[in-house]
Amino acid sequence: MYAVFATPGKQVKARAGEVLRVDYMEAAKEGEKVTFDRVLLVSDGDKVRVGAPYVGAKVLATVVGHVRDKKVLVYKKKKRIDYHKKHGHRQWYTTLRVDSIEG
């Protein structure tokens, strides 16, 4: 059984017991239970339910922790002008363990 649910800006496919990495959820603390009720699709083998826009289901998950990704370097340069700029960015992510899919 799997479900596709919406997080802000993204859609995530989840199975029960799976560990996922989603965009940073600032309000969620480590060890806290999180419920996603904006479920777009639920499949349990041979039956597939697609919502218009949502299915009446929930994805229950536990926050494992917050991590940062590898650094992405951005380098800007203009030729023949003494201009160059180096900028780095590390994105925050929240790690979730999917407990169950209800509905």
N, C-alpha and C positions, 0 to 999 in steps of 0.2 A: 504494500500500500504506500502510495506517495501523494503529496499535495504540492501545489504551487501557490505560494502566498506572496503578498505584496508588502515590502518594507518601503520606507520613503525613497522613491527614485529607482527601485529595482524590484525584480520578481525572482524569487528563490524557490528551487525545487528541494523538497525535504522528505526524508523517510524517517520512520521511528528509529531511534538509537543512533542517528547520524550526527556528526559534529560539523557545524557550519560556521563560516566566517561571513558576517554581514557588516554593513557600514556601522560606524560607531553609534551606539545608543547611550547617550550621556546619562539619562535618568536611571538606567538599569545598573544595579550594583551586583558584584560578584556573588553567586549563589542564589540570586533572586529568580523567582519563577516569572516567565513572560508568556503572555497569550497573544497570538496573532489571529484576529478574526476576519481579516480581509483575505480570505482564501478564494483563489480564482478557479482552481481545478482540483478535483479529488479523484484518484483512481485506485481501485482495489482489485487489480488483476484484470477481470473481464469487463467490469462496469466502469465507465468514465463519466463523471458529472462535471459539466462546465457551467460556470455561473454567468449571469448577465446583470451586473458585473461580478457579483460575489455568490459563492455557495454558502449555505448555512452551516459551515463547519469551523473548527478551531484547530490551530496548531499550538500545542503546549510545549514550552522549551525552558531550559535552565541556563542562566548565564554562567559560562565557565570562567571567562575573564576578558580583559581588554588587552590587545596587543598592537604593536606598530609594525608596519610593513617595511621592506627594504627602502633605502633612500633612493629617490629619483632625482637625478641631476639635470638641471636646465642650464644650458650655456648659450648666451646670446653674444654675437659678434658682428660688427660692421667693418667691412674691409676698407682699408686706406684711411680709416678714422681711428683714432686711439680710443675705441670703445669696445669693451668686453665686460660681460657680467655673468657671474656664476651663482646659481641659486639652487638650493636643495629642499626637498620636501619628503616628509615621512607621514603616511596616512595612518590614522587610527582605525582599528577594526574591533568588533565585538565577536567573541567566539561563543556559539550557542550549542547546547546538546538538546536535540529534539527528543522529548519524552514520549509524546503520543500525538496522534491525529484523531480528533473526535468529529464524527459526522460522516 
